[in-house]
C-alpha cells in the first residue's frame, strides 16, 4: 500500500501532463524522438494509461530538458568579457 500511495503522490507532482509540459517548454531538439513524444501526448490527452516504458521515455526527456535548460542558462550568464578571446 505504501508504494501505491507514493506513486499517487508522484503522479500529482510529475504526472505525464507535467512531464510533457516540461519537455515542450524546454524547446530541446528531439529529432526522431518527436514522433514518440507526439504519440504519448495523444494517449495522455485521451486519459489512456501509459506503460512503464512510456514513463521512462518521458523521464529521460525531462532529464535532458533540465540539462538543456542548465546549459542555456549558463550560456546566458556568461558575459562576452568572461570568455577567452580568439
Helices and strands as residue ranges (DSSP letters): H 2-14, H 16-26, H 33-45, H 52-77, G 80-82
